[in-house]
Amino acid sequence: MTEAAKMDTDDKPTIKVNKRPSIPDESIQMPWVEKYRPAKLEDLVAHEDIVSILTKLIDSDNLPHLLLYGPPGTGKTSTIVAAAKRMYGSTAAYKTMALELNASDSRGIDVVRNEIKEFAGTRQLFHKGIKLIILDEADAMTSDAQFALRRVIEKHYKNARFCLICNYVSKIIPALQSRCTRFRFAPLQQHQIRSRLLEVADAEKVNYTEDGMNAILNLSGGDMRRVLNLLQSTAMSSEVVNEHTVYMTSGAPLPKDVTIAMDWLMNLEFREAYEKLTNMCTTKGYALTDVLTDFTTLVSELELPAGVMAVLLDGMSKVEHRLAFGTDEKLQAASLVGVFVQARHMMKVA
């Protein structure tokens, strides 16, 4: 082997090769998010303090009403389902003693008055203990339903415990918040996600590279559900999960493209920077919102004067706000370039 060929071989990323299952069965066809959902509290990868407190409360038969809140994919639903199975000891008892409702579907006052009230007010003949009522997406409940639920919680505390799960605790009325013990689920750290990500990849015989795993972690945003969905979709669409295939599957801009675009905005004249930026978004199918999000990270790492940094971040936030309301992307791209031109002018004057 020649020296050049040897160097070329050394530069290639190491691929973890696994033999994929040849005969699919029902478990393989399941979404990996559900297939690998933790069945026990001990299987959860994060929030050790919350898990420890819930375990003590359950083991002492002293579980209060609960309010679990935090960003999506941080383990709120998995935690309470695992806790419920620990309470009742078996899946059959869990199905009998627990009522799980998604409040985004059943969010009206009639559901509270009929289904929830009826379940909470009846006792089971063959199962002793308190019932558990899990209301997922409780922040989607109407105000009337939340006020009606307040009275149901007070009236049936001997028979049932309520667990409200939501993303935005500010949308839960104070009267309900005061009746519950609150637990905040923070976004997961990358080191907490990595072990479960590699475990699932090996269990599913996925061929992957280290940069592919790092790309999934960088795109995760602390959301375990997003991580597993991205891993599954990339594995199904590509032979190898590497950085390129992960970004192509997710539709997120490649880091090198974002760096190049940032260089255009910091150095080129207005017209040339605008044309290059819009051409890149059009030809590669990037959403300006996604590019702007990555720009924010890069700008925050630059060593700029405080006034220039303030102008950049303020201008970028206004562009992002206008994009969120569906304004024209090319017009907002011009506005974004203008923000950087203004910042560069300030630096020259200073």
Buried (B, 14 or more C-beta within 10 A) or exposed (E): EEEEEEEEEEEEEEBBEBEEEEEEEEEEEEEBBEBBBBEEBEEBBBBEEBBEEBBEBBEEEEBEBBBBBBBBBBBBBBBBBBBBBBBBEEEEBBEBBBBBBBBEEBBBBEBBBEBBBEBBEEEEEEEEEBBBBBBBBBBBBEEEBBBBBBEBBEEBBEBBBBBBBBBEBEBBEEEBBEBBBEBBBEBBEBEBBBEBBBEBBEEBEBBBBEBBBBBBBBBBEBBBBBBBBBBBBBBEEBEBBBBBBBBBBBEBBBBEBBEEBBEBBBEBEEEEBBBBBBEBBEEEEBBBEBBBBBBBEBBEEEEBEEEBBEBBBEBBEBBBEBBEEEEEBBEBBBBBBBBBBBBBEBEEEE
